[in-house]
């Protein structure tokens, strides 16, 4: 039996209140990405299970993330570091970009 995946591209039109919540959420995610990246940088060959074992509960407690988002952050950081990592980690690898 073949399986078919259908992907839909949608555009969201959040209200002002929803936009504030979304921006707060994204800000926390960037903070967590920087936190995890700082830990991972310099630890060559760290694996997902090791990272999960060491940082899972501290990240959830410190930043208030739910489980799925915490796991996504770990996977994102590790995937980024599997590609050629810079010789020196930038202070803020996941920059906060503000609207001009």
N, CA, C and O atoms as a DFTB+ gen file, in Angstrom:
400 C
 N C O
     1  1       0.837      -1.180       0.000
     2  2       0.000       0.000       0.000
     3  2       0.884       1.245       0.000
     4  3       1.765       1.391       0.848
     5  1       0.645       2.129      -0.944
     6  2       1.396       3.378      -1.029
     7  2       0.809       4.410      -0.086
     8  3      -0.397       4.451       0.155
     9  1       1.696       5.240       0.441
    10  2       1.194       6.328       1.265
    11  2       1.484       7.637       0.539
    12  3       2.529       7.796      -0.093
    13  1       0.560       8.549       0.639
    14  2       0.674       9.839      -0.020
    15  2       0.684      10.920       1.051
    16  3      -0.139      10.921       1.966
    17  1       1.632      11.839       0.919
    18  2       1.700      12.972       1.839
    19  2       1.232      14.220       1.100
    20  3       1.701      14.530       0.005
    21  1       0.317      14.910       1.713
    22  2      -0.191      16.147       1.139
    23  2       0.246      17.290       2.039
    24  3       0.030      17.260       3.250
    25  1       0.859      18.291       1.437
    26  2       1.306      19.457       2.183
    27  2       0.520      20.668       1.717
    28  3       0.396      20.926       0.520
    29  1      -0.005      21.400       2.675
    30  2      -0.764      22.607       2.337
    31  2       0.005      23.822       2.827
    32  3       0.493      23.850       3.957
    33  1       0.104      24.809       1.980
    34  2       0.739      26.064       2.364
    35  2      -0.387      27.037       2.706
    36  3      -1.254      27.327       1.883
    37  1      -0.349      27.527       3.935
    38  2      -1.399      28.440       4.380
    39  2      -0.769      29.731       4.877
    40  3       0.384      29.751       5.310
    41  1      -1.520      30.777       4.811
    42  2      -1.068      32.055       5.342
    43  2      -1.975      32.412       6.514
    44  3      -3.200      32.404       6.399
    45  1      -1.348      32.722       7.635
    46  2      -2.105      33.063       8.827
    47  2      -2.227      34.573       8.954
    48  3      -1.314      35.318       8.598
    49  1      -3.344      35.001       9.457
    50  2      -3.585      36.421       9.709
    51  2      -3.939      36.586      11.188
    52  3      -5.112      36.686      11.549
    53  1      -2.899      36.613      12.047
    54  2      -3.172      36.706      13.479
    55  2      -3.682      38.084      13.878
    56  3      -3.378      39.097      13.247
    57  1      -4.458      38.082      14.934
    58  2      -4.907      39.350      15.504
    59  2      -3.725      39.988      16.224
    60  3      -2.684      39.349      16.378
    61  1      -3.864      41.219      16.663
    62  2      -2.785      41.902      17.401
    63  2      -2.410      41.127      18.652
    64  3      -1.231      40.972      18.968
    65  1      -3.410      40.647      19.352
    66  2      -3.181      39.885      20.578
    67  2      -2.435      38.585      20.267
    68  3      -1.497      38.225      20.978
    69  1      -2.843      37.887      19.220
    70  2      -2.175      36.651      18.826
    71  2      -0.741      36.922      18.378
    72  3       0.150      36.107      18.622
    73  1      -0.515      38.053      17.731
    74  2       0.826      38.409      17.274
    75  2       1.755      38.647      18.458
    76  3       2.926      38.271      18.405
    77  1       1.261      39.254      19.505
    78  2       2.057      39.481      20.713
    79  2       2.452      38.138      21.330
    80  3       3.604      37.937      21.712
    81  1       1.493      37.231      21.422
    82  2       1.761      35.900      21.980
    83  2       2.759      35.147      21.110
    84  3       3.675      34.507      21.627
    85  1       2.590      35.218      19.804
    86  2       3.489      34.544      18.877
    87  2       4.911      35.087      19.008
    88  3       5.869      34.314      19.042
    89  1       5.054      36.401      19.081
    90  2       6.387      37.004      19.225
    91  2       7.047      36.609      20.543
    92  3       8.255      36.373      20.578
    93  1       6.277      36.533      21.627
    94  2       6.822      36.098      22.916
    95  2       7.303      34.650      22.823
    96  3       8.373      34.307      23.326
    97  1       6.505      33.815      22.179
    98  2       6.856      32.403      22.018
    99  2       8.142      32.256      21.209
   100  3       9.035      31.496      21.586
   101  1       8.233      32.977      20.105
   102  2       9.424      32.903      19.261
   103  2      10.659      33.431      19.980
   104  3      11.762      32.924      19.775
   105  1      10.481      34.440      20.816
   106  2      11.586      34.978      21.592
   107  2      12.124      33.930      22.573
   108  3      13.337      33.779      22.723
   109  1      11.226      33.219      23.230
   110  2      11.641      32.162      24.159
   111  2      12.356      31.056      23.400
   112  3      13.373      30.543      23.865
   113  1      11.837      30.686      22.238
   114  2      12.471      29.633      21.439
   115  2      13.894      30.044      21.056
   116  3      14.817      29.234      21.148
   117  1      14.077      31.283      20.634
   118  2      15.426      31.754      20.292
   119  2      16.352      31.707      21.511
   120  3      17.522      31.343      21.390
   121  1      15.833      32.071      22.675
   122  2      16.637      32.009      23.901
   123  2      17.067      30.568      24.190
   124  3      18.212      30.317      24.567
   125  1      16.148      29.640      24.010
   126  2      16.454      28.226      24.257
   127  2      17.453      27.710      23.220
   128  3      18.375      26.971      23.563
   129  1      17.274      28.096      21.960
   130  2      18.221      27.689      20.920
   131  2      19.629      28.172      21.260
   132  3      20.595      27.430      21.086
   133  1      19.753      29.399      21.739
   134  2      21.061      29.930      22.134
   135  2      21.627      29.188      23.342
   136  3      22.821      28.891      23.386
   137  1      20.787      28.891      24.305
   138  2      21.200      28.171      25.512
   139  2      21.736      26.788      25.152
   140  3      22.815      26.400      25.600
   141  1      20.991      26.053      24.352
   142  2      21.386      24.698      23.965
   143  2      22.620      24.747      23.059
   144  3      23.514      23.910      23.185
   145  1      22.672      25.719      22.151
   146  2      23.820      25.856      21.262
   147  2      25.100      26.108      22.051
   148  3      26.150      25.553      21.731
   149  1      25.012      26.946      23.084
   150  2      26.181      27.230      23.917
   151  2      26.674      25.961      24.602
   152  3      27.879      25.773      24.768
   153  1      25.759      25.102      24.995
   154  2      26.128      23.835      25.630
   155  2      26.772      22.889      24.624
   156  3      27.792      22.265      24.915
   157  1      26.177      22.786      23.446
   158  2      26.624      21.829      22.431
   159  2      27.953      22.246      21.811
   160  3      28.786      21.396      21.497
   161  1      28.156      23.556      21.633
   162  2      29.372      24.017      20.979
   163  2      30.595      23.590      21.783
   164  3      30.662      23.797      22.995
   165  1      31.532      23.009      21.109
   166  2      32.748      22.546      21.771
   167  2      32.659      21.124      22.283
   168  3      33.662      20.568      22.731
   169  1      31.483      20.523      22.228
   170  2      31.324      19.127      22.630
   171  2      31.155      18.296      21.367
   172  3      30.050      17.899      20.997
   173  1      32.263      18.052      20.733
   174  2      32.237      17.352      19.464
   175  2      31.628      15.965      19.607
   176  3      31.959      15.216      20.526
   177  1      30.748      15.642      18.700
   178  2      30.179      14.299      18.660
   179  2      29.088      14.026      19.677
   180  3      28.727      12.867      19.880
   181  1      28.548      15.052      20.326
   182  2      27.466      14.818      21.288
   183  2      26.247      14.296      20.535
   184  3      25.897      14.793      19.464
   185  1      25.622      13.303      21.106
   186  2      24.463      12.685      20.469
   187  2      23.178      13.169      21.117
   188  3      23.166      13.714      22.221
   189  1      22.101      12.948      20.383
   190  2      20.781      13.395      20.820
   191  2      20.434      12.862      22.213
   192  3      19.976      13.620      23.068
   193  1      20.647      11.581      22.441
   194  2      20.274      11.003      23.735
   195  2      21.074      11.609      24.883
   196  3      20.545      11.820      25.974
   197  1      22.354      11.888      24.631
   198  2      23.176      12.528      25.669
   199  2      22.654      13.935      25.974
   200  3      22.509      14.326      27.132
   201  1      22.380      14.671      24.914
   202  2      21.866      16.037      25.074
   203  2      20.531      16.013      25.810
   204  3      20.295      16.810      26.718
   205  1      19.674      15.102      25.412
   206  2      18.361      14.967      26.039
   207  2      18.505      14.634      27.532
   208  3      17.799      15.189      28.374
   209  1      19.415      13.734      27.834
   210  2      19.612      13.308      29.222
   211  2      20.097      14.469      30.101
   212  3      19.665      14.609      31.245
   213  1      20.990      15.290      29.563
   214  2      21.586      16.363      30.358
   215  2      20.703      17.610      30.445
   216  3      20.606      18.225      31.507
   217  1      20.061      17.986      29.339
   218  2      19.382      19.284      29.301
   219  2      17.857      19.260      29.308
   220  3      17.235      20.311      29.463
   221  1      17.245      18.108      29.146
   222  2      15.789      18.067      29.001
   223  2      15.061      18.767      30.153
   224  3      14.299      19.706      29.926
   225  1      15.291      18.319      31.365
   226  2      14.563      18.908      32.500
   227  2      15.002      20.340      32.819
   228  3      14.153      21.180      33.119
   229  1      16.306      20.642      32.762
   230  2      16.686      22.044      32.993
   231  2      16.050      23.015      31.998
   232  3      15.610      24.099      32.381
   233  1      16.002      22.627      30.725
   234  2      15.393      23.508      29.714
   235  2      13.902      23.666      29.979
   236  3      13.375      24.777      29.910
   237  1      13.224      22.577      30.279
   238  2      11.777      22.659      30.526
   239  2      11.479      23.521      31.742
   240  3      10.530      24.305      31.732
   241  1      12.284      23.382      32.791
   242  2      12.037      24.152      34.008
   243  2      12.417      25.621      33.839
   244  3      11.669      26.509      34.249
   245  1      13.567      25.874      33.242
   246  2      14.054      27.253      33.133
   247  2      13.242      28.082      32.146
   248  3      12.989      29.263      32.385
   249  1      12.830      27.463      31.026
   250  2      12.170      28.227      29.975
   251  2      10.677      27.940      29.855
   252  3       9.971      28.638      29.128
   253  1      10.193      26.931      30.552
   254  2       8.766      26.630      30.533
   255  2       8.268      26.041      29.219
   256  3       7.099      26.199      28.868
   257  1       9.154      25.362      28.493
   258  2       8.738      24.761      27.224
   259  2       8.030      23.438      27.445
   260  3       8.282      22.729      28.420
   261  1       7.155      23.127      26.534
   262  2       6.521      21.817      26.553
   263  2       7.480      20.795      25.949
   264  3       8.472      21.151      25.313
   265  1       7.171      19.546      26.157
   266  2       8.049      18.459      25.751
   267  2       8.381      18.471      24.261
   268  3       9.551      18.389      23.886
   269  1       7.368      18.572      23.418
   270  2       7.593      18.500      21.977
   271  2       8.488      19.639      21.490
   272  3       9.351      19.424      20.639
   273  1       8.296      20.829      22.014
   274  2       9.108      21.968      21.598
   275  2      10.546      21.801      22.082
   276  3      11.486      22.159      21.373
   277  1      10.718      21.263      23.281
   278  2      12.055      21.007      23.809
   279  2      12.798      20.034      22.905
   280  3      13.962      20.257      22.571
   281  1      12.133      18.961      22.511
   282  2      12.744      17.970      21.620
   283  2      13.091      18.598      20.272
   284  3      14.142      18.304      19.703
   285  1      12.226      19.449      19.765
   286  2      12.474      20.117      18.481
   287  2      13.706      21.010      18.545
   288  3      14.489      21.065      17.597
   289  1      13.875      21.707      19.664
   290  2      15.051      22.566      19.832
   291  2      16.319      21.718      19.793
   292  3      17.283      22.078      19.119
   293  1      16.326      20.600      20.508
   294  2      17.501      19.732      20.520
   295  2      17.831      19.257      19.107
   296  3      18.988      19.286      18.689
   297  1      16.825      18.829      18.389
   298  2      17.043      18.326      17.024
   299  2      17.528      19.434      16.099
   300  3      18.387      19.199      15.250
   301  1      16.990      20.630      16.253
   302  2      17.400      21.763      15.422
   303  2      18.861      22.114      15.666
   304  3      19.622      22.306      14.718
   305  1      19.252      22.198      16.924
   306  2      20.635      22.550      17.259
   307  2      21.596      21.476      16.752
   308  3      22.628      21.795      16.161
   309  1      21.265      20.216      16.977
   310  2      22.154      19.147      16.536
   311  2      22.253      19.092      15.017
   312  3      23.328      18.835      14.477
   313  1      21.150      19.330      14.326
   314  2      21.178      19.339      12.860
   315  2      22.035      20.488      12.347
   316  3      22.763      20.337      11.365
   317  1      21.949      21.630      13.007
   318  2      22.744      22.786      12.608
   319  2      24.228      22.513      12.824
   320  3      25.062      22.909      12.010
   321  1      24.552      21.843      13.910
   322  2      25.959      21.573      14.211
   323  2      26.512      20.407      13.404
   324  3      27.731      20.248      13.333
   325  1      25.671      19.595      12.801
   326  2      26.164      18.530      11.921
   327  2      26.637      19.111      10.600
   328  3      27.548      18.579       9.967
   329  1      26.006      20.212      10.188
   330  2      26.522      20.916       9.020
   331  2      27.800      21.590       9.485
   332  3      28.023      21.699      10.690
   333  1      28.635      22.040       8.583
   334  2      29.917      22.617       9.020
   335  2      29.725      23.732      10.046
   336  3      29.209      24.802       9.725
   337  1      30.146      23.469      11.278
   338  2      30.040      24.465      12.348
   339  2      31.145      25.500      12.192
   340  3      32.248      25.182      11.748
   341  1      30.845      26.731      12.557
   342  2      31.895      27.751      12.495
   343  2      33.014      27.432      13.481
   344  3      32.790      26.746      14.479
   345  1      34.211      27.927      13.204
   346  2      35.361      27.672      14.071
   347  2      35.114      28.223      15.473
   348  3      35.521      27.622      16.468
   349  1      34.447      29.366      15.541
   350  2      34.097      29.948      16.836
   351  2      32.600      30.184      16.846
   352  3      32.029      30.687      15.878
   353  1      31.976      29.817      17.943
   354  2      30.530      30.012      18.044
   355  2      30.223      31.478      18.233
   356  3      30.833      32.131      19.080
   357  1      29.284      32.017      17.457
   358  2      28.880      33.398      17.684
   359  2      28.197      33.523      19.040
   360  3      27.608      32.566      19.542
   361  1      28.282      34.695      19.617
   362  2      27.695      34.919      20.935
   363  2      26.208      34.647      20.912
   364  3      25.661      34.097      21.867
   365  1      25.557      35.021      19.844
   366  2      24.111      34.842      19.732
   367  2      23.815      34.184      18.393
   368  3      23.438      34.852      17.431
   369  1      23.990      32.866      18.340
   370  2      23.845      32.140      17.084
   371  2      22.464      32.319      16.464
   372  3      22.333      32.410      15.244
   373  1      21.461      32.367      17.287
   374  2      20.073      32.499      16.822
   375  2      19.638      33.923      17.119
   376  3      18.974      34.177      18.124
   377  1      20.002      34.837      16.261
   378  2      19.767      36.270      16.475
   379  2      18.302      36.606      16.592
   380  3      17.441      35.994      15.959
   381  1      18.048      37.588      17.414
   382  2      16.702      38.142      17.522
   383  2      16.610      39.282      16.519
   384  3      17.312      40.286      16.639
   385  1      15.768      39.122      15.560
   386  2      15.621      40.128      14.514
   387  2      14.388      40.945      14.818
   388  3      13.302      40.401      15.021
   389  1      14.559      42.252      14.848
   390  2      13.418      43.108      15.101
   391  2      12.972      43.759      13.785
   392  3      13.761      43.945      12.859
   393  1      11.701      44.092      13.740
   394  2      11.159      44.758      12.547
   395  2      11.678      46.177      12.484
   396  3      11.832      46.844      13.507
   397  1      11.946      46.630      11.269
   398  2      12.440      47.993      11.071
   399  2      11.281      48.908      10.809
   400  3      11.474      50.109      10.615
